[in-house]
Amino acid sequence: MTKYGITFEAGDIVLVPFPFTNMSQTKPRPVLILSNIAYNKSSLDFVCCGITSNLNNKDHSILLDPNDMADGTIPKKAG
């Protein structure tokens, strides 16, 4: 089930409202959808991970390149 009639697929990049630390406000931030379409169709939730261009070359960071995009563009190269 979807709240707004949109079913996301794994690999989609969407903007979601992320709360600030004090939880008083939110700001739209990009996320990568990880959960599969079957889960996303049957739930009001989805599993995602945040995307940022503000990296400090952490061991667990994965750098995105414009060539990684199947469709669309990323506004700036991370790293």
Number of C-alpha atoms within 10 A of each C-alpha: 14 13 10 7 8 10 17 20 18 16 15 15 20 15 13 13 11 15 13 10 8 7 8 7 10 13 11 11 14 17 19 17 20 17 17 14 15 13 16 21 18 12 13 12 13 18 13 17 10 14 19 15 13 9 12 9 11 7 6 6 12 12 14 16 13 14 9 10 13 9 9 8 11 15 8 11 12 17 14
